Amino acid sequence: MAILEVLTYPDERLEQISQPVEQFDDELRTFVADLEETMRAGPGGVGIAAPQVGRTQRIVIVDVSVKPKIKHNGRMLLVNPEIIEWEGYAVGREGCMSVPDYTGNVIRAERIVVEAVDIFGAPLRYECEGYEARAVQHEIDHLDGLLFLDRLVSRRNDLFRRKVYQKV
């Protein structure tokens, strides 16, 4: 396994729209292992998307289980994810490994249902809420070439310079 280089804003590759995964082979599984190692090596990393390391495929990993007292589904590897239901809205603070110096307030759905497949192509379905739902939506945005900066409530009042990057 290897730790991959994380692209940072304003790298234009972060704006690319990712393509669906069509080949479920050993190369995909090796990449996913490297992607997860990269996420876990970063400070505070609870999610990562393939485009953040320069691969324009629809792959995300989300694992908020390291945060205490948060309802979660454990580690979720989502290939070709799609949010099929959402409910409620809430403003919350987000950060990103690709925007290491800032955090910002973003409106997201409070509850979602996401469908995807695993690294073998088997179907998955998760119901997520709160922080986990926010993390899944954040990572799926990367697949569509969006950063949390694109969803700020207000660029003037809701973007904050990060004081310290907390290791979870």
SENUMAR-253175 format. One record per residue: residue in three letters; x, y, z of N, C-alpha, C in turn. Coordinates in steps of 0.001 Angstrom, whole numbers, plus 500000, padded with zeros to 6 digits. Atoms other than C-alpha are relative to their C-alpha. Layout:
BEGIN
   res     n_c1     n_c2     n_c3    ca_c1    ca_c2    ca_c3     c_c1     c_c2     c_c3
   Ala        X        Y        Z        X        Y        Z        X        Y        Z
...
This chain:
BEGIN
   res     n_c1     n_c2     n_c3    ca_c1    ca_c2    ca_c3     c_c1     c_c2     c_c3
   Met   500846   498814   500000   500000   500000   500000   500886   501242   500000
   Ala   499240   498762   500111   501046   503587   499458   499121   501183   500376
   Ile   500706   498743   499748   500102   507046   500620   500129   500841   498741
   Leu   500056   499258   501257   499039   509030   497570   500045   501501   500259
   Glu   499977   498545   499889   499542   512747   496953   498572   500546   499893
   Val   501327   499376   499998   496417   514751   497818   500088   501325   499254
   Leu   500057   498744   500744   495616   517492   495311   499384   501080   500887
   Thr   500553   498904   499212   494938   520892   496846   499511   501127   499099
   Tyr   500565   498832   500667   492869   523877   495784   501114   501013   499787
   Pro   500935   499922   501122   493182   525564   493268   500308   499052   498835
   Asp   499682   500953   501071   494361   522489   491296   498747   499735   499154
   Glu   501157   500120   500903   492053   522355   488261   499488   498570   499875
   Arg   500455   501400   500089   491920   518553   488368   498879   499711   500998
   Leu   501071   500176   499015   489637   518886   491421   498630   500391   499441
   Glu   501251   499559   500614   486995   520410   489112   499457   499015   498969
   Gln   500419   500964   501011   486765   517387   486812   498865   499119   500523
   Ile   501090   500906   499658   483655   515223   486779   500494   498564   499812
   Ser   499502   501377   500011   484422   511587   487581   499088   499071   499208
   Gln   500704   501008   500798   483417   508627   485470   499677   498774   500863
   Pro   500330   501217   499248   481673   505488   486773   501083   498936   499867
   Val   499099   501152   500032   483812   502489   487651   499298   498899   499209
   Glu   500569   501075   500800   483250   499719   485121   500767   498692   500155
   Gln   499175   501195   499831   486114   497302   485870   500244   499765   501485
   Phe   499846   500355   498596   486100   495554   489248   501063   498906   500083
   Asp   498880   500931   500091   489545   493986   489287   501005   500265   501122
   Asp   498968   499858   498969   492700   493673   491379   500597   501399   500011
   Glu   499448   498642   500058   493956   497054   490176   499099   500954   500775
   Leu   500941   499162   499244   490806   498700   491583   500182   499771   501498
   Arg   499862   500311   498578   491218   496915   494919   501309   500547   500563
   Thr   498719   499424   499561   494883   497998   495138   499874   501513   500154
   Phe   500197   498550   499905   493918   501596   494409   499183   500366   501240
   Val   500858   499705   498845   491161   501524   497060   500797   499854   501300
   Ala   499165   500170   498809   493658   500216   499650   500923   501203   500180
   Asp   499140   498811   499939   496030   503080   498793   499197   501246   500373
   Leu   500861   498852   499696   493152   505578   498915   499656   500023   501484
   Glu   500334   500057   498574   492147   504398   502379   501217   500318   500868
   Glu   498789   499687   499235   495730   504522   503649   500280   501500   499959
   Thr   499818   498551   500133   495956   508096   502339   499039   500745   500915
   Met   500993   499363   499128   492731   509061   504156   500424   499893   501463
   Arg   499662   500226   498589   493908   507548   507435   501291   500706   500402
   Ala   498740   499306   499707   497326   509233   507165   499794   501500   500203
   Gly   500252   498564   499903   495774   512707   506920   499414   500366   501350
   Pro   500562   499568   498723   494915   514697   510022   498491   500194   499906
   Gly   501444   499809   499949   491229   514437   510866   499244   499373   498862
   Gly   500643   500556   501188   490465   512380   507765   498886   499022   500320
   Val   501146   500900   499840   486977   510854   507875   499416   499634   498640
   Gly   500483   500306   501334   486497   510706   504129   501004   500431   498956
   Ile   499138   499642   501124   488287   510835   500818   499313   499514   498724
   Ala   500545   500358   501307   487301   510691   497160   501150   499844   499013
   Ala   498955   500273   500982   489329   509353   494247   500524   501255   499290
   Pro   499469   498814   500679   489520   512769   492494   501006   500796   500834
   Gln   499056   499271   499148   491411   514150   495491   501432   499516   499825
   Val   498660   500517   500278   494348   511967   494448   500226   499875   498494
   Gly   499785   499907   501436   493967   512648   490733   499389   498892   499165
   Arg   500654   501085   500758   491830   509656   489718   498526   500346   499828
   Thr   501367   499542   500261   488566   510651   488062   499049   498821   499832
   Gln   500972   501092   499935   486510   507637   489045   499120   500216   501214
   Arg   501011   499770   498969   483406   507565   491234   500204   499022   501162
   Ile   499640   500818   498842   484949   506110   494399   500177   500920   501201
   Val   499793   499259   498749   484665   507454   497948   500085   499016   501156
   Ile   499946   500728   498740   485502   506177   501402   499581   500979   501082
   Val   500428   499190   498859   483755   507541   504508   500016   499100   501225
   Asp   499986   500725   498731   484414   506406   508069   500061   501023   501128
   Val   500071   499015   498909   483250   508705   510874   500031   499318   501366
   Ser   500023   500744   498739   483541   505968   513531   501040   500480   501000
   Val   498979   499475   499081   486602   507710   514990   499471   501162   500842
   Lys   500614   498906   499246   484354   510557   516166   499115   499399   501091
   Pro   500799   500579   498921   482863   509757   519583   498539   500444   499938
   Lys   501432   499723   499844   479085   509575   520056   499297   500411   498709
   Ile   500634   499676   501279   478256   509853   516356   499397   498718   499441
   Lys   500645   501149   500628   475728   507480   514816   500644   499784   498635
   His   499299   500245   501256   477440   505738   511907   499784   498569   499526
   Asn   500057   501316   500628   477536   502774   509560   501363   499318   499959
   Gly   498637   500534   500098   481256   502139   510090   500652   500453   498711
   Arg   499283   499659   501228   483629   502193   507155   499093   499719   498807
   Met   500790   500144   501221   481755   502773   503910   500895   500253   498797
   Leu   499329   499843   501284   483481   502177   500600   498885   500031   498972
   Leu   501109   499787   500928   481127   503541   497959   500547   500185   498582
   Val   499620   499914   501404   481772   502844   494285   498732   500354   499221
   Asn   501134   499491   500781   479471   504703   491882   498821   500382   500900
   Pro   501078   499667   499060   477464   506210   494764   498980   500962   499409
   Glu   501077   499106   500404   474141   507934   494260   499088   500217   501200
   Ile   500941   499674   498934   472031   509738   496844   498610   499898   499395
   Ile   501323   500234   500588   468501   508513   496211   498877   500630   500830
   Glu   500978   499318   499153   466683   510155   499145   500744   500972   500905
   Trp   499450   499057   499033   467331   513176   501345   498858   500689   500709
   Glu   501038   499374   499183   465451   514959   504087   500653   501005   500950
   Gly   499539   498980   499066   465892   518112   506159   501258   500692   499517
   Tyr   498785   499253   500325   468632   520689   505956   500589   500590   501256
   Ala   499307   499417   498858   471244   521934   508404   501294   500635   499516
   Val   498719   499355   500266   474222   524266   508339   501034   499366   500922
   Gly   498926   500566   499197   477494   522746   509528   501349   500393   499453
   Arg   498634   499634   500372   481218   523445   509478   500676   498808   499337
   Glu   499279   501040   500724   483291   521469   506983   501426   500427   499715
   Gly   498627   499817   500431   486946   521090   506206   500297   498939   498955
   Cys   499678   500918   501097   488773   519169   503500   501515   499881   499872
   Met   498562   500186   500213   492197   517649   502892   500479   500762   498772
   Ser   499618   499263   501209   492162   519406   499511   499922   501516   500186
   Val   500033   498573   499640   491526   522787   501187   500500   500089   501446
   Pro   499501   500205   498635   493823   522391   504204   499995   501227   500907
   Asp   499864   498803   499177   493913   526002   505392   498683   500650   500397
   Tyr   501289   499348   499744   490172   526750   505613   498931   498981   500403
   Thr   501248   500718   499750   486856   525516   506964   498878   500947   499616
   Gly   501105   499134   500381   483417   526792   506088   498654   499407   500343
   Asn   501368   500410   499710   479706   526648   506821   499275   499668   498703
   Val   500653   500527   501188   477744   524580   504297   498638   499430   500391
   Ile   501322   500599   499793   474062   523608   504042   499988   498626   499336
   Arg   500096   501371   500514   473547   519856   503635   498709   499365   500509
   Ala   501134   500790   499523   470686   517380   503956   500381   499330   501317
   Glu   499743   500609   498692   470357   516020   507502   499976   498475   499947
   Arg   500122   501444   500141   469390   512509   506423   500006   499653   498520
   Ile   499939   500445   501396   470185   510652   503215   499943   498478   499931
   Val   499843   501410   500347   469933   507230   501633   500909   499989   498778
   Val   499044   500075   501102   472858   506359   499397   500087   498551   499530
   Glu   499795   501314   500597   473156   503438   497013   501303   500041   499218
   Ala   498717   500119   500677   476439   502221   495559   500257   498516   499783
   Val   499542   501384   500054   478360   499050   494851   501347   499936   500714
   Asp   498699   500169   499359   481408   497595   496573   501067   499727   498942
   Ile   498897   500181   500956   484788   496779   494989   499880   498723   499176
   Phe   500268   501188   500815   483345   493541   493613   498761   500204   499123
   Gly   501188   499699   500787   480258   495220   492098   498695   499620   500682
   Ala   501217   500380   499270   477798   493994   494768   499287   501251   500516
   Pro   500746   498808   499597   475005   496470   495622   500068   500271   501511
   Leu   499990   499520   498617   475097   498514   498839   498923   501065   500152
   Arg   500972   498943   499691   472534   500757   500515   500207   500392   501459
   Tyr   499800   499492   498646   473109   502953   503563   499031   501134   500278
   Glu   500736   498851   499485   470897   505266   505574   500946   500738   500925
   Cys   499049   499202   499238   472973   508089   507016   499294   501233   500552
   Glu   500559   498774   499433   472187   511021   509268   501106   500815   500654
   Gly   499093   499116   499288   473886   513983   510865   501363   500128   499341
   Tyr   498621   499808   500454   477660   514180   510582   500375   499021   498896
   Glu   499679   500992   501025   477914   510961   508580   499356   500367   498663
   Ala   500673   499580   501233   475337   512189   506038   500746   501169   499366
   Arg   499235   498845   500484   477298   515444   505749   501284   499525   499329
   Ala   498734   500488   500550   480554   513549   505147   499786   499299   498657
   Val   500285   500693   501260   479005   511344   502445   499699   501017   498898
   Gln   500335   498985   501005   477532   514375   500635   501249   500773   499568
   His   498756   499282   500285   480887   516196   500882   500863   499194   499024
   Glu   499147   500828   500857   482765   513263   499325   499384   499800   498615
   Ile   500653   500158   501308   480193   512708   496566   500134   501281   499181
   Asp   499768   498745   500728   480548   516403   495676   501325   499966   499247
   His   498700   500091   500688   484214   515686   494835   499861   499275   498668
   Leu   500187   500766   501235   483004   513219   492205   499389   500848   498893
   Asp   500625   499084   500955   481095   516052   490546   500806   501281   499814
   Gly   499116   498858   500194   484038   518462   490609   499712   501168   500919
   Leu   500352   498932   499054   482774   520442   493621   500781   499868   501297
   Leu   499395   499937   498672   484526   521514   496811   499011   500670   500939
   Phe   500903   499317   499066   482863   522744   499990   500010   501506   499752
   Leu   499925   498572   500333   484026   526199   498836   498882   500404   499038
   Asp   501064   499735   500969   481423   525936   496055   498623   500025   500642
   Arg   501294   500098   499325   478644   525408   498607   499914   500853   501262
   Leu   500025   499143   498809   479489   527991   501258   498700   500785   500078
   Val   501195   499178   499803   476479   529750   502746   500310   501412   499517
   Ser   499570   498666   500425   478366   533045   502249   501523   500030   499979
   Arg   498526   499910   500057   481952   533555   501057   500527   501071   500959
   Arg   499572   498909   499129   482117   536733   503142   499975   499612   501473
   Asn   500185   500253   498568   480844   535386   506466   500209   498554   500434
   Asp   499991   501409   499616   481183   531595   506353   501239   499233   499559
   Leu   498721   500635   500297   484785   530881   505337   500980   500424   501086
   Phe   499148   499722   498846   487289   530601   508185   501380   499397   499800
   Arg   498637   500530   500047   491057   530251   508262   500139   499003   501143
   Arg   499823   501044   498995   491902   527032   510096   501125   500398   500942
   Lys   498974   499656   498999   493786   527710   513326   500958   498844   500204
   Val   499187   501197   499774   495010   524161   514039   499275   498842   499357
   Tyr   500600   501194   500597   494406   520984   512110   500004   498927   501070
   Gln   500117   500965   498926   493111   518599   514762   500138   498577   499465
   Lys   499906   501435   500313   494215   514955   514537   498961   499292   500846
   Val   501085   500675   499287   491234   512784   515443   500531   498783   500711
